[in-house]
Amino acid sequence: MIEKTLPNGMRLLLVQRHDDPTVAGGWVAHVGSSNERPGITGIAHLFEHMMFKGTPTIGTKDYQKDQQVIAEQEQVREQIRQEEAKMREAYRRGEIDDMLKPENKTERLKELEKTFAGLVAKQREILVKNEFDRIYTTSGASGMNAFTTTDLTGYFITVPANKLELWMWMESERLLHPVFREFYAERDVVFEERRMRTESTPLGKFAEAFESIVWESHPYSWPTVGWPSDIPAITKAEADEFYALYYAPQNITLILVGDFKPEEATNLATSYFGRIPKGKAPAPDVVTLEVKQTAEKRMNAEAETNPQVEIAWHTVPFGHKDSYALNILSQILSTRTGRLFKGLVLGSQVATEASASPSHRKWAGLFSISAEAKEGHTPEEVEQAIYAELDKIKSEEVPAQELQKVKNNFAAYEYRRLTSNMSILMQLIFNDGHGDWREINEAGAKHQAVSAADIQRVARNYFTKENRTVAIYTRKPGTSPAKQLKD
């Protein structure tokens, strides 16, 4: 691994691998939904979409006309926001029951939306759709995509080794000269994505509600996709301000994995990405810490799903000394050879499936256990069976053979996930985005050092009644049971 820092503060991570003549190239912006605030939730995810909209030379037939239309759109959107403010006032007075219902729109708002639709159509006449992707694919690149989490936004693609300079130009251009065309149309796309993934799935809206109950004070309480009232209210001015702060060079890490010469790659990065001016101010940390939970919290929901239970305990963030023991513990509990399956599915037979998963985010963490009740049993029975398995771990140290088996599985998994350029790139994006890329090298030894006493200690420390939040799901009356696993 070679690490460099450009004069503008942008960091560069280089991993040489000559297994095949390609380069997995990516970058991580150290910004996620936890960096947002009420009123603009979802804006980090929106930017994931906007970064593919092109530049002055990519994505349009006529840049000057494009800018003129964008300016006209902004004028109309400002008038739309004024009408929407009137609707919010009417909503507070009880004159309308839902801001999002078409029939509740004012006549002036309907006129403005018609005018705006005309401007959208006008812009589409000069747009070159998906040109960013087309330039890459015609040059032999593949797998271009991006993702947003609570703590980071990652961008990635694989290019032929002889197209590294193309990658440098394309990626630096969209950072140096981004054009947020179709901003409001893309905002609507994100809103539809939220509807499809959250509101139209059996457990989507409940999972969102559960997360907001788990987190009392932390920004993790709102969804990465944003609240439905915030997404359509985000302005381009707010987006520009957000971009200037969080997409500044000093808040970005470039990552290359593959067939290249480090000195040449460094020179290209300096030439292309070094053009980007350093941001005026450093991106602030998330300073609001989660308050210590002092009482058990419970949620009961009827859903179009089989009866099940989910339990979440507050734990520790990424890189914390206890995170490694919690990771090992999750594997002791999970899989078909784990204690939850043996105890709940094969043993007492109160569940059809059960799993445990730790989530060590940048600023805080959770440990979750979920299980589906077998026909004839209740989620509450399953819940008590889960506690019984945890009590065994608290009272008796995990046998050496069982612990070693899990450690061996960890070692094998850590090897398997580092066998290709893209898999290494993704691990570096994840680790650097959460605080330290060195974890890709150091976490393995830390997991192997976990003792049975460490596992017992973290179980006793974190799996307490006052530290847990429980969701009980029962089948909504009138819905058919989903197919359950056979014994």
Long-range contacts (C-beta under 8 A, 24 or more apart in sequence): 1-437, 1-441, 2-262, 2-266, 3-437, 4-266, 4-269, 6-249, 6-269, 6-270, 6-273, 6-274, 7-270, 7-274, 8-249, 8-250, 8-273, 8-274, 8-276, 8-277, 8-278, 9-248, 9-249, 9-250, 9-278, 9-279, 10-249, 10-250, 10-252, 10-253, 10-254, 10-273, 10-274, 10-276, 11-252, 11-253, 11-254, 12-253, 12-254, 12-255, 12-256, 12-265, 12-266, 12-269, 13-253, 13-254, 13-255, 13-256, 13-428, 13-432, 13-437, 14-256, 14-260, 14-262, 14-265, 14-266, 15-255, 15-256, 15-257, 15-258, 15-424, 15-428, 16-258, 16-259, 16-260, 16-262, 17-257, 17-258, 17-259, 17-421, 17-424, 18-259, 19-259, 19-421, 20-258, 20-259, 20-421, 21-160, 21-161, 21-162, 21-259, 22-158, 22-159, 22-160, 22-161, 22-258, 22-259, 22-421, 23-158, 23-159, 23-160, 23-161, 23-164, 23-167, 23-256, 23-257, 23-258, 23-259, 23-260, 23-421, 24-156, 24-157, 24-158, 24-256, 24-257, 24-258, 24-420, 24-421, 24-422, 24-424, 24-425, 25-156, 25-157, 25-158, 25-159, 25-164, 25-167, 25-171, 25-254, 25-255, 25-256, 25-257, 25-258, 25-425, 26-154, 26-155, 26-156, 26-157, 26-254, 26-255, 26-425, 26-426, 26-429, 27-154, 27-155, 27-171, 27-252, 27-253, 27-254, 27-255, 28-152, 28-153, 28-154, 28-155, 28-252, 28-253, 28-255, 28-429, 28-432, 28-433, 29-152, 29-153, 29-154, 29-155, 29-246, 29-247, 29-251, 29-252, 30-151, 30-152, 30-246, 30-251, 30-252, 30-253, 30-283, 30-433, 31-152, 31-153, 31-246, 31-247, 31-251, 31-283, 32-148, 32-149, 32-150, 32-151, 32-152, 32-153, 32-224, 32-362, 32-433, 33-148, 33-149, 33-150, 33-219, 33-220, 33-222, 33-223, 33-224, 33-226, 34-150, 34-151, 34-218, 34-219, 34-220, 34-286, 34-361, 34-362, 34-363, 35-219, 35-246, 35-283, 35-286, 36-219, 36-222, 36-226, 37-219, 38-222, 38-230, 39-230, 39-233, 40-230, 40-234, 40-238, 40-242, 41-222, 41-223, 41-226, 41-227, 41-230, 41-231, 42-190, 42-194, 42-223, 42-224, 42-225, 42-226, 42-227, 42-230, 42-231, 42-234, 43-226, 43-234, 43-238, 43-239, 43-242, 44-148, 44-153, 44-224, 44-242, 44-246, 45-148, 45-153, 45-190, 45-224, 45-225, 45-226, 46-186, 46-187, 46-190, 46-226, 46-231, 46-234, 46-239, 47-148, 47-153, 47-239, 47-242, 47-243, 47-247, 48-146, 48-147, 48-148, 48-153, 48-155, 49-186, 49-189, 49-190, 50-178, 50-180, 50-183, 50-186, 50-239, 51-146, 51-155, 51-174, 51-178, 52-132, 52-133, 52-146, 52-174, 53-132, 53-178, 53-179, 53-180, 53-181, 53-182, 53-186, 54-128, 54-131, 54-132, 54-174, 54-179, 54-181, 55-173, 55-174, 55-177, 55-178, 55-179, 56-177, 56-179, 57-173, 58-128, 58-131, 58-132, 58-135, 58-173, 58-174, 59-127, 59-128, 59-131, 59-132, 59-179, 59-181, 60-126, 60-127, 60-128, 60-179, 60-181, 61-126, 61-127, 61-128, 62-126, 63-179, 65-126, 66-123, 66-126, 66-127, 66-179, 66-181, 69-119, 69-122, 69-123, 69-126, 70-123, 70-181, 70-183, 72-119, 73-116, 73-119, 73-120, 73-123, 73-183, 73-184, 74-236, 76-112, 76-115, 76-116, 76-119, 77-116, 77-184, 77-235, 77-236, 79-112, 80-109, 80-112, 80-113, 80-116, 81-233, 81-235, 83-108, 83-109, 83-112, 84-109, 84-233, 99-229, 100-228, 116-184, 120-182, 120-184, 120-185, 123-181, 123-182, 127-181, 127-182, 132-170, 132-174, 135-166, 135-170, 136-166, 136-170, 139-163, 139-166, 141-166, 141-167, 143-422, 148-224, 149-224, 149-361, 149-433, 150-219, 150-220, 150-224, 150-361, 150-362, 151-361, 151-362, 151-363, 151-433, 151-434, 152-362, 152-429, 152-430, 152-433, 152-434, 154-426, 154-429, 154-430, 154-433, 156-422, 156-425, 156-426, 156-429, 158-258, 158-421, 158-422, 161-258, 161-259, 161-260, 164-256, 164-260, 164-265, 164-268, 165-268, 168-268, 168-269, 168-271, 168-272, 168-273, 169-272, 171-254, 171-272, 171-273, 172-272, 172-273, 172-275, 172-276, 175-247, 175-249, 175-252, 175-273, 175-276, 176-275, 176-276, 178-243, 180-236, 180-239, 180-240, 183-236, 183-239, 184-236, 187-231, 187-232, 187-234, 188-232, 190-225, 190-226, 190-231, 191-228, 191-231, 191-232, 193-225, 194-223, 194-225, 194-226, 194-228, 194-231, 197-225, 198-223, 198-225, 199-228, 202-303, 202-304, 202-305, 203-303, 203-305, 203-473, 206-299, 206-301, 206-303, 206-471, 206-473, 209-299, 209-301, 210-299, 210-310, 210-312, 210-469, 210-471, 213-297, 213-299, 213-469, 214-297, 214-312, 214-314, 214-366, 214-469, 215-290, 216-290, 216-291, 216-293, 217-288, 217-289, 217-290, 217-291, 218-286, 218-288, 218-289, 218-290, 218-363, 218-364, 219-286, 219-288, 220-290, 220-361, 220-363, 220-364, 244-279, 244-280, 245-279, 245-281, 245-283, 246-283, 248-278, 248-279, 248-280, 248-283, 249-273, 249-276, 249-277, 249-278, 249-279, 250-278, 250-279, 250-282, 250-283, 251-279, 251-282, 251-283, 253-432, 253-437, 255-425, 255-428, 255-429, 255-432, 257-421, 257-422, 257-424, 257-425, 257-428, 258-421, 286-362, 286-363, 289-363, 289-364, 290-314, 290-364, 293-466, 293-467, 293-469, 294-466, 295-466, 296-465, 296-466, 296-468, 296-469, 296-470, 297-468, 297-469, 297-470, 298-469, 298-470, 298-471, 298-472, 299-469, 299-470, 299-471, 299-472, 300-471, 300-472, 300-474, 301-471, 301-472, 301-473, 301-474, 302-473, 302-474, 302-475, 302-476, 302-477, 303-473, 303-474, 303-475, 303-476, 304-475, 304-476, 304-479, 305-473, 305-475, 305-482, 306-352, 306-372, 306-373, 306-475, 306-481, 306-482, 306-484, 307-372, 307-373, 307-377, 307-378, 307-379, 307-473, 307-474, 307-475, 308-370, 308-371, 308-372, 308-373, 308-379, 308-382, 308-473, 309-370, 309-371, 309-373, 309-379, 309-380, 309-382, 309-383, 309-386, 309-470, 309-471, 309-472, 309-473, 310-368, 310-369, 310-370, 310-470, 310-471, 310-473, 311-368, 311-369, 311-370, 311-383, 311-386, 311-468, 311-469, 311-470, 311-471, 312-366, 312-367, 312-368, 312-468, 312-469, 313-366, 313-367, 313-368, 313-462, 313-463, 313-464, 313-467, 313-468, 313-469, 314-364, 314-365, 314-366, 314-462, 314-467, 315-358, 315-360, 315-365, 315-366, 315-367, 315-458, 315-462, 316-360, 316-364, 316-365, 317-360, 317-361, 317-362, 317-363, 317-364, 317-365, 317-435, 318-360, 318-361, 318-362, 318-365, 318-434, 318-435, 318-436, 318-439, 319-360, 319-434, 319-435, 319-436, 319-439, 320-360, 320-365, 322-454, 322-458, 322-461, 322-462, 323-358, 323-360, 323-365, 324-443, 324-446, 324-447, 324-449, 324-450, 324-454, 325-450, 325-454, 325-455, 325-457, 325-458, 326-358, 326-360, 326-365, 326-367, 326-458, 326-462, 327-358, 327-360, 327-410, 327-447, 328-403, 328-406, 328-407, 328-410, 328-447, 328-450, 328-455, 329-356, 329-358, 329-367, 329-393, 329-455, 329-458, 329-459, 330-356, 330-357, 330-358, 330-367, 331-406, 331-409, 331-410, 332-393, 332-398, 332-402, 332-403, 332-406, 332-455, 333-369, 333-389, 337-405, 339-389, 339-392, 339-393, 340-369, 340-371, 340-386, 340-389, 343-385, 343-388, 343-389, 344-371, 344-382, 344-385, 344-386, 344-389, 348-385, 349-374, 349-487, 350-374, 350-377, 350-381, 350-382, 350-385, 351-377, 351-382, 351-385, 352-484, 352-485, 353-485, 354-382, 354-386, 360-434, 361-434, 362-433, 362-434, 362-435, 367-462, 367-463, 372-484, 374-484, 375-481, 375-484, 379-472, 379-473, 379-474, 380-472, 383-470, 383-472, 390-459, 390-463, 393-455, 393-456, 393-459, 394-456, 394-459, 394-460, 394-463, 396-456, 397-452, 397-453, 397-455, 397-456, 398-452, 398-455, 398-456, 399-452, 400-452, 403-450, 403-452, 403-455, 407-447, 407-448, 407-450, 410-444, 410-447, 410-448, 411-444, 411-447, 411-448, 414-443, 414-444, 414-447
